[in-house]
Amino acid sequence: MSGSDLVIRPSCDDDLAEITSIYPHHVYHSVASFEEIPPDADELSHRRREIIAQGLPYLVAERSGRILGYCYASHYHSRSGYRFTLEDSIYIDAAELRHGIGRALLSTLVERCSELGYRQMVAVIGGSDQWPSIRLHEALGFARIGLLPAVGFKFGSWIDIVVMQRSLGPGATGVPTGAGPSTKGGEHG
């Protein structure tokens, strides 16, 4: 793949059909998602709107007018004490896996979230054997900080969760000034 023809950009409403076509593969064939039935286009549209309404990035990778993958950041938890910490999610078209698209998306997501003033990003990776995702995150500065054994159940098996984390911007050095990027949201988590 030539990196020069890949464009990483904010998603728009016109991308929803392709986003909706990418996600089911990850639901039906992987543990990247713990959903077992893919949501419909209306639900994915609602989820995207919620992310954008919080001022968070929801990005797509596009080549020659075709969406090859997407990623977004969401609040790690909604209680105000977590307001400087985000979680990343990345989904790539099954035919485009291992072509550098995930790296391009995640590196751009990390950069944008740093610019927004967030201080930590957490990756919650389904499956302790999901080396492509683990190695991608490692390559972009994430450290493996924990393992939650057998917290998911899919495809008739118990699934571990690998937790990875990286600092954004100045990370935990010093006290953040101001209220933070956002204090919206309910009180779960």
C-alpha positions in Angstrom: 0.0 0.0 0.0 1.3 3.4 -0.8 0.8 5.7 2.1 0.6 8.8 -0.1 -2.9 7.9 -1.4 -4.4 7.1 2.1 -6.3 10.0 3.6 -7.2 10.1 7.3 -10.1 12.5 7.9 -13.0 13.2 10.2 -16.0 11.0 9.4 -19.1 12.5 7.9 -22.7 11.2 7.6 -22.0 10.0 4.0 -19.5 7.5 5.5 -22.1 5.6 7.5 -23.0 3.0 4.9 -19.3 1.9 4.6 -18.8 2.1 8.4 -21.9 -0.1 8.8 -20.5 -2.6 6.2 -17.0 -2.8 8.0 -18.2 -3.5 11.5 -20.2 -6.8 11.1 -17.0 -8.7 10.2 -15.5 -7.8 13.6 -18.7 -8.9 15.3 -19.1 -12.2 13.5 -15.5 -13.2 13.1 -13.4 -11.7 15.9 -13.2 -10.7 19.5 -12.4 -7.1 18.6 -16.0 -6.5 19.6 -17.9 -8.3 22.3 -21.2 -7.6 20.5 -22.7 -10.8 19.0 -25.2 -9.2 16.7 -24.1 -6.2 14.6 -26.1 -3.0 15.2 -28.0 -1.5 12.3 -27.0 1.7 10.5 -29.3 3.8 12.8 -27.6 2.6 15.9 -24.1 3.1 14.5 -25.2 6.6 13.4 -26.4 7.3 16.9 -23.1 6.1 18.4 -21.1 8.3 16.0 -23.2 11.3 16.8 -22.7 10.8 20.6 -18.9 10.7 20.1 -18.9 13.8 17.9 -21.3 15.7 20.3 -18.7 15.2 23.1 -16.1 16.9 20.9 -14.1 13.7 20.3 -12.5 12.5 17.1 -14.3 9.9 14.9 -12.0 9.3 12.0 -12.0 7.4 8.7 -9.2 6.1 6.4 -10.1 6.7 2.8 -8.4 5.7 -0.4 -9.8 6.5 -3.9 -13.2 7.4 -2.4 -13.5 4.1 -0.4 -13.6 3.9 3.4 -11.0 1.3 4.5 -11.4 1.6 8.2 -12.4 3.9 11.0 -11.5 4.7 14.6 -12.7 6.9 17.4 -12.0 7.9 21.0 -14.6 7.7 23.7 -14.4 8.6 27.4 -12.9 5.8 29.4 -15.6 6.3 32.0 -18.1 9.1 32.5 -17.4 10.3 36.1 -15.6 13.6 36.1 -12.4 12.2 37.7 -11.8 10.3 34.4 -12.2 13.4 32.2 -8.6 13.4 31.0 -8.6 9.7 29.9 -10.0 8.2 26.7 -10.3 4.8 25.2 -9.6 4.0 21.5 -11.5 1.8 19.1 -10.3 0.8 15.6 -12.0 -1.3 12.9 -10.5 -2.0 9.5 -12.2 -3.5 6.4 -11.4 -7.2 6.5 -9.8 -7.1 3.0 -7.4 -4.3 4.2 -6.0 -5.8 7.4 -2.2 -5.6 7.9 -1.7 -2.8 5.3 -0.8 0.0 7.8 -4.3 1.5 7.9 -4.7 0.8 11.7 -1.4 2.5 12.4 -2.3 5.5 10.3 -5.7 5.8 12.0 -4.4 5.3 15.6 -1.4 7.6 15.2 -3.7 10.4 14.0 -6.2 9.7 16.8 -3.5 9.9 19.4 -2.3 13.2 18.0 -5.7 14.7 17.8 -6.6 13.6 21.4 -3.3 15.1 22.7 -4.1 18.4 21.0 -7.5 18.4 22.7 -5.8 18.3 26.1 -6.4 14.7 27.1 -3.7 13.1 29.1 -4.1 9.3 28.9 -5.4 6.8 26.3 -6.4 3.2 27.2 -6.8 0.3 24.8 -9.1 -2.5 25.9 -8.2 -5.4 23.6 -10.4 -8.4 23.4 -8.3 -11.6 23.4 -4.8 -12.0 24.9 -3.8 -13.7 21.6 -4.7 -10.7 19.4 -1.1 -10.0 18.5 -1.7 -7.7 15.6 -3.7 -5.3 17.8 -1.3 -5.6 20.7 1.7 -5.0 18.5 0.1 -2.0 16.8 -0.6 -0.4 20.2 3.0 -1.2 21.4 4.4 0.4 18.2 2.6 3.6 19.0 3.8 3.8 22.6 1.1 1.9 24.5 2.4 -0.4 27.4 0.6 -3.5 28.5 -0.6 -2.7 32.0 -3.0 -5.5 32.8 -4.9 -8.6 31.9 -8.5 -9.3 32.9 -8.8 -13.1 32.5 -12.0 -14.6 31.2 -14.2 -11.5 31.5 -15.9 -12.0 28.1 -17.7 -15.0 26.6 -18.0 -15.3 22.8 -17.9 -18.1 20.3 -18.3 -20.6 23.1 -15.1 -19.6 24.8 -14.0 -17.3 27.7 -12.0 -14.3 26.4 -9.3 -12.3 28.2 -9.0 -8.6 28.0 -5.6 -7.0 27.5 -5.4 -3.5 28.9 -2.8 -1.1 27.4 -2.2 2.5 28.1 -0.1 5.5 26.9 0.3 9.1 27.9 -1.0 11.9 25.8 0.8 15.2 25.7 2.4 15.8 29.0 0.7 12.8 30.5 0.7 12.7 34.3 3.4 15.3 34.7 1.9 18.2 36.6 -1.7 19.1 37.4 -3.9 19.9 34.4 -5.2 23.4 34.4 -8.9 24.2 34.0 -11.9 21.9 34.2 -10.6 19.6 31.5 -11.6 18.7 28.0 -15.2 17.7 29.0 -17.2 16.9 32.1 -20.3 15.8 30.2 -21.8 12.5 30.8 -23.5 10.5 33.5 -22.2 8.9 36.6 -21.3 5.3 35.7 -17.9 3.7 35.8 
